[in-house]
Amino acid sequence: MRTRVIDHPLVAHKLTLLRERSTPSPVFRQLVDELVTLLAYEATRDVAVRDVAIDTPVASATGVKLATPRPIVVPILRAGLGMLEGMVKLLPTAEVGFLGMKRDEETLEAVTYANRLPDDLSGRQCYILDPMLATGHTLIDSINYLLERGARDVTCVCLLAAPEGLANVTEAVGGRAEVTIVVAAIDERLNDRGYIVPGLGDAGDRLYGVVD
C-alpha cells in the first residue's frame, strides 16, 4: 500500500480553514469541494489512458483519452458525498457508486447499511472518497467490498488520516491489490473516542449538520 501526502500551500491553506471550528457549514462545504479537486489531481495521476489520433487546426497529432472501462468513484455515505463534486470535476465521465457505512460509537467498528455498486469491478480503477481515515475500519471494509467484486486498483482520497488508521489499513490490505491513500495531512493521533487529533471534528456533521 502507498500513502501520498499532498504537500502544497493551497492544500495547507484550505485545510487550515476547514479545521477552524468557527467555519460555517456552507463555507466548509465549499472548502471541501475545492480541497478534493486539488487532491483528485494527484489521485488520478495514474489513471488509465489510451492513445488516440486527432486533427488539430494545424496538423495531425497523437493524444490520450481515458481508457475503458470507465473509472468508478465511490463516496462513503454520508460524509463522502461532500467530496463527490470535487472529484467528478476532474473525472466527469466516471461512473459513481455508493457505499453506506457508519461507525458504531461503542465498538468503533464500521457497519454497512447500503450499497449501489456493480457486481463485477474487474479491470476498473476505483476511487473511494471518505474524509476521515481515523481507526481505518470503514476504509478497510470499503476496500474489501471492492476487492471482493474483482477490483485490484483502488485509490482512497481522504482529507485527514491518523497514524493508527493508516497502520490498520496497511496491515489489512497486505499485498492483495494496488491500494493508494491520497491525503491532505497525517495528524498526530486518535483520542479515546476514536477522533483524529487535532483533526477537524465530525466531517459529516460539519458538512450537513447534526442528525439525531
VEXDREN-2710 file (C-alpha; in Angstrom, 1 decimal):
% VEXDREN-2710
k/r/px/py/pz
1/MET/0.0/0.0/0.0
2/ARG/1.2/3.5/-0.8
3/THR/0.4/6.7/1.0
4/ARG/0.7/10.1/-0.7
5/VAL/0.6/13.2/1.5
6/ILE/-0.1/16.2/-0.8
7/ASP/2.3/18.9/0.3
8/HIS/1.1/22.1/-1.4
9/PRO/0.5/25.6/0.0
10/LEU/-3.1/25.7/-1.3
11/VAL/-3.9/22.4/0.3
12/ALA/-2.5/23.5/3.6
13/HIS/-4.4/26.8/3.4
14/LYS/-7.8/25.2/2.8
15/LEU/-7.2/22.5/5.4
16/THR/-6.4/25.2/8.0
17/LEU/-9.7/26.9/7.2
18/LEU/-11.5/23.6/7.5
19/ARG/-10.0/22.9/10.9
20/GLU/-11.2/26.2/12.3
21/ARG/-14.3/25.5/14.5
22/SER/-15.9/28.8/13.6
23/THR/-16.1/28.0/9.8
24/PRO/-19.8/27.7/9.0
25/SER/-21.2/24.7/7.1
26/PRO/-21.7/26.5/3.7
27/VAL/-18.1/27.6/3.7
28/PHE/-17.0/24.2/5.0
29/ARG/-18.7/22.5/2.1
30/GLN/-17.1/24.9/-0.4
31/LEU/-13.7/24.3/1.0
32/VAL/-14.1/20.5/0.9
33/ASP/-15.1/20.8/-2.7
34/GLU/-12.0/22.9/-3.6
35/LEU/-9.6/20.7/-1.5
36/VAL/-10.9/17.5/-3.0
37/THR/-10.3/18.9/-6.5
38/LEU/-6.7/19.5/-5.6
39/LEU/-6.3/16.0/-4.1
40/ALA/-8.0/14.5/-7.1
41/TYR/-5.3/15.9/-9.4
42/GLU/-2.8/13.8/-7.6
43/ALA/-5.1/10.8/-7.0
44/THR/-5.7/10.5/-10.8
45/ARG/-2.0/10.7/-11.7
46/ASP/-2.0/7.0/-12.7
47/VAL/-5.5/7.0/-14.3
48/ALA/-5.5/4.6/-17.3
49/VAL/-5.4/6.3/-20.7
50/ARG/-5.2/5.2/-24.4
51/ASP/-3.5/6.8/-27.4
52/VAL/-5.8/8.5/-29.9
53/ALA/-5.2/10.1/-33.3
54/ILE/-6.6/13.7/-33.6
55/ASP/-6.6/16.5/-36.0
56/THR/-5.8/20.0/-34.6
57/PRO/-6.5/23.1/-36.7
58/VAL/-2.8/22.9/-37.8
59/ALA/-1.8/19.3/-38.1
60/SER/-2.5/15.7/-37.1
61/ALA/-1.3/14.7/-33.7
62/THR/-1.5/11.9/-31.1
63/GLY/-3.1/12.5/-27.8
64/VAL/-4.6/10.4/-25.0
65/LYS/-8.1/9.8/-23.7
66/LEU/-9.3/7.9/-20.6
67/ALA/-9.3/4.2/-21.2
68/THR/-12.2/1.9/-20.8
69/PRO/-13.7/0.5/-18.7
70/ARG/-14.5/3.8/-17.0
71/PRO/-13.2/4.6/-13.6
72/ILE/-15.7/4.4/-10.7
73/VAL/-15.9/6.9/-7.9
74/VAL/-17.3/5.6/-4.6
75/PRO/-18.2/8.1/-1.9
76/ILE/-18.8/6.6/1.5
77/LEU/-22.2/7.9/2.8
78/ARG/-22.8/10.3/4.2
79/ALA/-19.7/12.4/4.6
80/GLY/-18.2/11.2/1.4
81/LEU/-21.0/12.8/-0.6
82/GLY/-19.5/16.2/0.3
83/MET/-16.4/15.2/-1.7
84/LEU/-18.1/13.9/-4.8
85/GLU/-18.4/17.1/-6.7
86/GLY/-14.8/18.0/-6.3
87/MET/-13.8/14.6/-7.6
88/VAL/-16.1/14.4/-10.7
89/LYS/-14.9/17.8/-11.8
90/LEU/-11.7/16.1/-12.9
91/LEU/-13.4/12.8/-13.8
92/PRO/-16.7/13.8/-15.3
93/THR/-17.1/10.6/-17.3
94/ALA/-16.5/8.3/-14.3
95/GLU/-19.3/6.1/-13.0
96/VAL/-20.5/6.8/-9.5
97/GLY/-21.3/4.1/-7.0
98/PHE/-22.3/4.4/-3.3
99/LEU/-21.5/2.6/-0.1
100/GLY/-23.4/3.4/3.1
101/MET/-21.3/2.8/6.2
102/LYS/-21.5/4.2/9.7
103/ARG/-19.3/3.8/12.7
104/ASP/-20.6/2.1/15.8
105/GLU/-19.7/4.6/18.5
106/GLU/-19.3/1.9/21.1
107/THR/-17.1/-0.6/19.2
108/LEU/-15.7/1.9/16.7
109/GLU/-16.3/-0.8/14.0
110/ALA/-17.9/0.1/10.6
111/VAL/-21.4/-1.1/9.8
112/THR/-22.6/-1.4/6.2
113/TYR/-26.2/-0.4/5.6
114/ALA/-26.4/0.3/1.9
115/ASN/-24.6/-0.2/-1.4
116/ARG/-25.1/0.7/-5.0
117/LEU/-22.2/-0.8/-6.9
118/PRO/-21.7/-3.1/-10.0
119/ASP/-21.3/-6.7/-9.1
120/ASP/-18.2/-7.0/-11.2
121/LEU/-15.4/-4.5/-10.8
122/SER/-12.7/-6.4/-12.7
123/GLY/-10.4/-4.1/-14.6
124/ARG/-11.9/-1.0/-13.1
125/GLN/-9.9/1.8/-11.4
126/CYS/-11.8/2.6/-8.2
127/TYR/-11.7/5.8/-6.2
128/ILE/-13.1/5.8/-2.6
129/LEU/-14.0/9.1/-1.1
130/ASP/-14.0/9.3/2.7
131/PRO/-13.0/12.5/4.5
132/MET/-11.6/11.0/7.7
133/LEU/-9.3/8.0/8.0
134/ALA/-9.5/7.5/11.8
135/THR/-9.4/3.9/13.0
136/GLY/-9.4/2.7/9.4
137/HIS/-12.3/0.3/9.9
138/THR/-14.6/2.0/7.5
139/LEU/-11.9/2.2/4.8
140/ILE/-10.9/-1.4/5.3
141/ASP/-14.4/-2.6/4.9
142/SER/-14.9/-0.4/1.8
143/ILE/-11.7/-1.7/0.2
144/ASN/-12.6/-5.3/1.0
145/TYR/-16.0/-4.7/-0.5
146/LEU/-14.4/-3.6/-3.8
147/LEU/-11.8/-6.3/-3.8
148/GLU/-14.5/-9.0/-3.4
149/ARG/-16.0/-7.7/-6.6
150/GLY/-12.8/-8.0/-8.6
151/ALA/-11.2/-4.6/-8.2
152/ARG/-7.4/-4.6/-8.0
153/ASP/-6.6/-0.9/-8.3
154/VAL/-8.1/1.2/-5.5
155/THR/-7.3/4.8/-4.6
156/CYS/-8.7/6.3/-1.4
157/VAL/-9.0/10.1/-1.2
158/CYS/-9.2/11.4/2.4
159/LEU/-8.8/14.8/3.9
160/LEU/-7.1/13.6/7.1
161/ALA/-5.6/10.4/8.4
162/ALA/-4.4/9.2/11.8
163/PRO/-1.2/7.1/12.0
164/GLU/-3.2/4.3/13.8
165/GLY/-5.7/4.1/10.9
166/LEU/-3.0/4.0/8.3
167/ALA/-1.3/1.2/10.1
168/ASN/-4.6/-0.7/10.3
169/VAL/-5.3/-0.3/6.6
170/THR/-1.8/-1.3/5.7
171/GLU/-2.0/-4.5/7.8
172/ALA/-5.4/-5.4/6.5
173/VAL/-4.8/-4.8/2.8
174/GLY/-1.4/-6.5/2.6
175/GLY/-0.3/-7.3/-0.9
176/ARG/-3.7/-8.3/-2.2
177/ALA/-4.1/-5.3/-4.5
178/GLU/-2.7/-2.0/-5.6
179/VAL/-4.1/0.4/-3.0
180/THR/-3.1/4.0/-2.6
181/ILE/-4.1/6.5/0.1
182/VAL/-4.1/10.2/-1.0
183/VAL/-4.4/12.6/1.9
184/ALA/-4.0/16.3/2.7
185/ALA/-2.3/15.6/6.1
186/ILE/-1.5/12.9/8.6
187/ASP/-2.3/14.1/12.1
188/GLU/-0.9/13.3/15.5
189/ARG/-3.1/10.5/16.9
190/LEU/-6.6/9.3/17.8
191/ASN/-8.2/10.3/21.1
192/ASP/-10.1/7.9/23.3
193/ARG/-13.3/8.4/21.3
194/GLY/-11.6/7.5/18.0
195/TYR/-11.4/11.0/16.7
196/ILE/-8.4/12.4/14.9
197/VAL/-6.3/14.9/16.9
198/PRO/-6.1/17.8/16.1
199/GLY/-8.5/16.9/13.3
200/LEU/-11.4/19.0/12.3
201/GLY/-14.3/17.3/14.2
202/ASP/-17.0/15.2/12.6
203/ALA/-16.9/15.9/8.9
204/GLY/-20.4/14.7/8.3
205/ASP/-21.9/17.0/11.0
206/ARG/-19.9/19.9/9.7
207/LEU/-20.9/19.3/6.2
208/TYR/-24.6/18.7/6.8
209/GLY/-25.5/19.4/10.4
210/VAL/-26.2/17.1/13.3
211/VAL/-28.8/14.4/12.6
212/ASP/-30.3/12.8/15.6
END
